[in-house]
Amino acid sequence: MTKYIFVTGGVVSSLGKGITAASLGKLLEARGLSVAMLKCDPYINVDPGTMNPFQHGEVFVTEDGAETDLDLGHYERFLNKEMHHINNITAGKIYESVIARERRGDFLGTTVQVIPHITDEIKARFKLPAKGADIVIIEIGGTVGDIESLPFLEAARQMGLEAGRENTLYIHVTLVPFIKASEELKTKPTQHSVAKLRELGISPDIIVCRSEKPLSADIKAKISMFCSVPKESVVDAPDVASIYEVPMVFDKQGLDDQVVMLLRLRSRAKDLESWNGVVRRLRSPKHEVSIALAGKYTDYKDAYKSVHEALLHGGIANDCRVAVRYLDTSDPAILDQLRDVHGILVPGGFGDRGIEGKIRVTGLAREEHIPFLGLCLGLQIAVVEFGRSVLKLAGAHSTEFDPKTRYPVIDLLPEQKGVEAKGATMRLGTYECSLKKSSLAHRAYGSTAVRERHRHRFEVNNKFRKLYEDAGLQVTGTYAPKNLAEIVELRGHPWFLAAQFHPEFKSRPEAPHPLFRDFVAAALVRARGAERSAVRGLSAEDRG
């Protein structure tokens, strides 16, 4: 029978429930167990697709085109497996489904209520990913005490009764704050959080304690006594240099041993050799490069979470530390901050703020031969900049930002022009891309056909395509059924590539994405060249 593990959070938000769930999943899979993941978001939005990145962070896109919470990215990266629409549910989806059934008359006149109708729908969604899985790890978003998450917690409580306690386990992630004035770690917030969870009928089996520093044996014993869990079920989760170290932190404390024992699971010996190698390369790289991430949501790093992680993965592949420099393209002085970087990345985004800054940044990468990677909007920016600067198409733009531009080098497809609804109406999910032989993309992938994930509405306007290719900006990747440009590369440049898709969503620490791997490699070549130039300059000065 499938086992269910519920991960809840208390005290404050953003404690790392997603990393906790993903790390536990990694440890259990390393023991030969089949693990499925599910994230429950309590907001009423149907999905995060139309939400502000400053509030919610990035929108992660799955292989089947679902716009989901960014924690699904953690699940994919840690477990090295694909997530789908069934791996993320929101309160909006639950209520939408129940109300639609009520309108059809499915409930035969019954008064529709949170219990049992909403909770029954939630439980049905809990079970969807369970097919073929030994364990389903279910992360419930929000903080215990929030009114929005109550139906999800009630459904989790009911699962303990229906599936049986031997098949259900509850993990609570809390904060143990360090008070500098008294130089003490305080357990009271954890005690109150667990008490609040018990009021809802759930007694945690394991408590994961987030803190700035490791917990002493005395602190663990205190939490054990006041929260009624065994000492070995109080797990320390101190701050670490990299999220990829968390599975090792849990491994040393036997978190997965506790889970296997409590759920009466049979498993093989754990194999973490590959993951240990990832952590070793992150801790002690031989080289370092500086990459500028030039975007518009840079005040909130989670808005570019997958991009950031994919750059780190590219560094792992090149035995290289990647120092990511976040730059706001609405800053008029942004070019002054780019002179010493080894690579420039322009990510996706929506809205016209910072667009002209992105165009200037891309122009600098083109003119100064700085390795450049454009993602989604980054490709469109590269096309606009080249049109203005090289082809002299004055005012060339995307109709997203200038509907009346004389040169609409980026435009909507005809079928998109009548679309008014914003949610889930873009080109979403996986599409095939055919690559030109001997292109940078072909050399990176080692194939002429790949599949990548999309999330965009505007496309390169084919009316201008020949003009661009004749001048040196070549389309090297195409979605053949509609002849859409998927990748462009700049002839004569050391490494200049932009993709209409989002390769960052498919990058893994154990399998870095080929485009990010080669982009970081190109940046490393530039960094080494700068080092040699500096050495030659110093030698000349010494000789003088």
N, C-alpha and C positions, 0 to 999 in steps of 0.2 A: 504494500500500500504506500502511496506517496505521502511523504512527511512534509509538514508546513512549518516554516520558521518566520515569525513576524518580528520585524525590526521597527521599534518606535523610538521617539526622541522626546527629551524633556529639558526643562529649564530655559533654554534658548534655541533658536533655529540655527541652521548652518553649522551644526556640530560634526557633520561628516557621517550621517547615517548611510548615505550612498556608498562612501568608501568602506564603511564597516561591512555593509551587505556584500559589496563586490569582493572584499578581501576574504570574508568567510566563504563565499562561493568559490574563490580561487583555491583555498585550502581543502575544501571538500572535494572539488574536482581532482586535485592532486592526489587524493586518496582513491580515485577511480569511481567516484559517485557522479551520477548525472544530475546536474543542477539547472533549474529554470529560475528566472528572475522576474519580479513584477514590482513596478513602482506605482503607488497610489497617491495622486495629488488631490487635495481636498478643495481646490478652488472650483468655482462654478463655470469657468471657461471650459469649453468642450476640449480644447487642446491649447498649448502655449503659442500656437502659430501667429496670433495677432497681438501677443503681449509684448510690452516694452522690455528690451534686453537689459535695461538698467534695473528692472525689478526682478526679472526671472532668470537672467543669464541667457546663454545660447539656446536655440531650438535645435535639438538633435533630430536628425532624419534617419529613419530606419530603411532597411533594404526595400520594404514594401510601401514606402512613401508616407509613413505616419510621422507627423510632427509631434515630438515627445519631449519629455523632461531631459535635462542634460545628464541626469544620473544614468540613463540608459547608455550613454557614452562610456561612463565608468564600467558598467557591466560588460560592455563589448571589449573594452581594452583589457580588463583584468581576466575575464574568462575566455577571451579570444574566440568569441562566437557571436553570431548575429542575433540581434533583437528584432521583434516585429510589433505590429500594432497591439497584439494581445499582451505585450509586456508593459504597457502603460495605461492606466485608467485614471480618469478625473471624475470629480463629483458631477461636473457638467455632463459627461458621457452617461453616467449612471442615471441622472434625473431625466436626461433627454430620452433614454431608452424606456424608462418606466412610464413617462408621460405619453410617449408614442403608443405604447401598449394600452394604456388607459383610454386613449382616443379611439383606438381600434375596437374597444370593448372587450379586451382580453380578460379583464378582471370581473366581468359579468355583474357590474353594478356595485362591487365591493368598495368600501371606502379605502382609498389608497393612502397608505401611511408609511412613515420612515421604517417602522417595524410592523410587519415583516417585509414589505415590498421593496424598499430601498436596500435593506440589509440582505435580502435574498438575492437581489441583482448583483450586489457586491460579491457575495460568496460564490455566485456562479462565475464571476470574472476571476476570482481567486483560483478557480479550478481549471480555467482554460489553458494555462501554460503547463499544466501538470502531466499531460500525455507523454509517456515515455520517460518521465523524470523521477528520480529517487526522491528529490527534495525540491520544493519551491520556496525560495526566499522572497518574502513580501515586505517591502519597505513602505511604511505608512508616513507620508509627508506631514509637515507641520509639527507642532509641539503639543504634547499632552496638556489638555486644558483648553485648547482652541475649540470653539463650537463647531467649526467646519469639519474637523476630523472625527467627530463623535460617531457618525454612522459607520465609518471604516473600523474604528476601534470596537464598536459593538459587534460588527460582523466578525472581527478577529476573535472576540470572546466566544461568540457562538461556534466558531470553527473548532475551538477546544472541546466543546461538548459533542459536536457532531462527528468529528474525526477521532476524538479520544485524546486524552492528554499524552498518551505514549506516542502519538503521531503529530503533536503540536508543541512548539517551543516558542517562548517569548524572550526576546532580547531587547533591553532598554538602554539607550545611549543617553548619558547625562553629562553635565558639566561639573567638574570639581575645580572651582576657581582658586587661584593663588592670590592672596591679599598681601600686597607688598608691604603695607604699613606694619602688619604684624608678622610678616614672613610665614604665613600659614596657608595650607590647603584646607578649604572648607567643604565639609560633607553635607551641610544642612540643605543646600539646594537639591542634592541627589535624594536625600531622605524625603523631602516634600514632593518631589517629582514622582517617586515610587509610590508614595501614599496616594497621590492623585490618580495614578494608574490603577491602584487597587480599588479606589472608589468606583471605577468603571468595570470592575470585575475581573481584571487581569493582574495576576501576580507574576512578575518577571522571573524567569529561570536563570538568566545571566544578565549582569549589569556591566556595560562597557563605559568606562569613565574617561572622558576627554579632559585633558589637563595640559598645562604648559610644561610640566616636568613629571617624571615617574612618581608613582604613589609608593609610599613606604608600606611595610607590612602592617604597621599599626593603623594606617588610614584604611587599608583594605579590610582589616579586621573590624573596624568601626562600621564601615558600610555594610559588611556582611551581617553584623549583629542587628543594626537598626533597620535593615531592609530585608532580613530573613532569607538570605541566600547563602550557600556555602562559600567559604573563603576562596576556594578555587574557581568559583563562578563570578568573582569580581575581577574584571579584566581591565588592565591599565592601557590607555591609548594616549600616550604623551605626544606632543608635537614632534614631527620628524622632518628631515630635510626634503624628502620626496614622498608623495603618496604611495609610490611603489614599494616603500619599505614597510607599509602597514601590515601586509600579510606575514612578514617575518616577525614583526612585533607580536602579533597574535599567535604565531606558531610557537614562539618561545614560551608563551604563557599557557599553551595547551587549549586554546579556545575551541579548536575543532575536535580535540579529544573529549571535551565536555559535551559538545553537541552530539557526537557519535554515541557517547555513553547514554545520554539522556533520551535520545531517540531510538536507542537499541538498534543501531545501524551496523551492518557488516561492511568492512572496507579493506582495501589492500594497503601496503606500505606507501607512505607519502613520497612523491617525487617532485621536488621543487628546484631541481638543478638549473633548469632553463631560467626560472624566475630569479634565482640567486645570481645568475650571470648578468641579468638585466640590472640588478641593484649594484653589483660590483662595477659595471661599466659606468653607471650614473655617479657613483661615489668617486671614482678615480680615473677620469678621462685623461688622455694624453694631450689633447688640444682644446682650444676654445675659440669660438666665433661669436660675433655680435650681430644679431638680426633685428632690424627695425620692423615692428608690426605697426603699420600706419593705418589707423582706423578712426572711428568716431565714437566708439563705446569704451574707450581705453580707461576711463575712470572706474570701470567695473570689469575686472579681469575675466570673470566667469562668462562674459558675453562672447569671449573667444576661447573658451575652454578647450575644445577639440583641436583648434589651430595650435594653441600653446603646447598641448601634449604631443601633437604630431611633430612639431619642431624638436621637442626633446627626444622623440623616437628617432628622428633623423640624426640627431647627435649620437645616440646609442649606436646606430649603424656605422658611424664614422669615428667612433671612439673620441667623442668631442663634446665638451660642455657648450650648450647653446645659451647665451645670455640674451634674453628677449627684451628688447627696449620698446615699450609701449609709447607711441607718439600719437597725439591728437591732431588729425589733419585740418581741424578748424583753427589751429594756431598759425598765425601769419609767418612766424619765424621757424616753421618746421624744417625747412631745408638746411638751416644752420646746425640742426641736430643730427644730420645724416652723413656728414663728411667722413666720419671714421667708422661707419658700419661696414660689414662685410657682405650683407645681403638685405634686400628690402622685400617685404611681403605686404600686399594690399589685400585685405580680406573682404568678405561679403558684407552686405548691409542694405538698408533701405532708407529713403529720404534724402533730401539734397544737402543737408548740413555736412560740411567738410569735403564736398565733392571736388571743388576746385583745388583744395590742398592735395587730395589724392592724385589729381591730374599732374600737379607740379612734382610730386614725389615720384611718380611713374616716369615723367620726363627726365628727371635726374638719373634714375636707374638706367634709362635707355642711353642717355648721352655720355654718362661716366662709366659705362660698361660694368655697373654693379649688378651682381646676380639678382634676378627678380622673379618672384612668384606671385601671380595674381589669382585670386579665388573668386569665382562667381562674378560679383560686381567688379572685382579686380580685373577680370578679363575685359569687361565693358569699358572700364576706365582706360585700359591700355589701348583699346581701339579708338576711343575718343581722342586721347592724347596724340596718337600717331596721326590721326586724321587732321587734327589742327596744326601740329608742328611740322610734319613731314609732307603730307599731301596738300597743306595750305587750304583746307576746307574751313574757312573762317566760321566760327560758331558751331562747328560740328558737335553734336551732343546726342544723348539718349532722350527719347521723347518722354521718359519717366520724369526728367528734370526740366526739359524745355520742349513742351508739346508743339511749338511753332518753329523749331529749328529748321533752317534751310537744308541742313545735311543730317538727316536722322539716321546716323550710322548704327544706332541701337534702337530697336523698335519692337512693338508687340506683334506677335503672330495674329493673323486675322481672327482666329478662334478665341483669342484672349481679349479682343477689343470690345466685345459685348458683355464681358464678365463684370458684374458689380459686387458680388459677395467676396469678402476678403479671406474667409477661412478655408484652407485646404483647396484653393482653386489654382494654385501655381503648377508649374511642371515639377512634380514631386516624385521622389524615389529613384529607382535604378533604371538607367538607360544604357544601351550599348554605344560604344564609341570605337570607330575604325581609325587606326593610326597609319600615318604615312611612314614607310620604311626609311630608316636612317635619320629620322627626326629625334630630337631630344627625348620626346615622350616614348617613342619606339625603343630607344636604347634603355630608357629607365625601366619600362615594363617588361621588355624582352618578348613582346607580343604585338601583333597588329590588331587585336580586338580585345577590348577591356569593357568592364561594366562599372559604372560609377553613379553616385547618388546626387540628385539635383534638388534645388529649392530656389526657383526663380521664375520670373514672369516675362522678362524682356530678353530678346535674342539679337545676335549680330545680324544686321540688315544685308542680305545677300546682293542687293542692288549695287553695293559698293565693294563687293568682295574681290573682284578681279583687280580693281584699282589698288587695293591694299596689297594683294599678293605680288603684283608687278613691282611695287615699291619696297618689298622686303618683309612685310608682316604677313607670314604665311599661316594658313589654316592647316594644321597637321593632324587634327582630330575632328571627326565628323560623325554626327548622328545621321546615318545614311537614309533611313526612311523619309526624313523631311529635309535632308541636306542642310542641317543646322551646324554651325561652327561650334565645336566643343573645346578645341585647344588652338591657341595661336602661339607662334614662336617668331622671334626676330632674327632674321638672317644677319650674320656677321657679328652677333653679340655673343660673349662667352657663355651666358646662360640666362635666357629671357623666355619665360614660358608662363602663359596664363590659361586657366581652365574655367569653363563655364560651370563645371560641377564642383562638388565639395570633397576633395580627396581626403581631407582631414578626418572625415567620419569613419574611414576604413583603416586608419592607421592603428597599429598595436605596438606596445613596447617589445613584444617578442617577434613582431613582423612589421617593421616600419614601412610606411607607404613609399613606393618607389620614387614618386615625385618629390616628397620631402627629403628622402635620403639623398637624392642627387642634387637638390637645391642646397642642402647643407654642405654637401661635398664641394659644390662650386664656390660657396662662401668660404670654405676652408682653404681652397686654392688661392682666393683673393687675400685671405688673412696671412697665409704664408708668404705671398708676394710682398705684402706690406712689411712683414718682418724682415725679409731679405733687403728691401729698400732701406729700412731703418738701419740695419747693420752696415750696409755700404755707406750710408751717409755718415754714420759714426766713425767708420774707418777713415773716410776722407777728412773728417774734422781732426781726428787724431794725427793724421799725416801732416795736416797744416800746422 
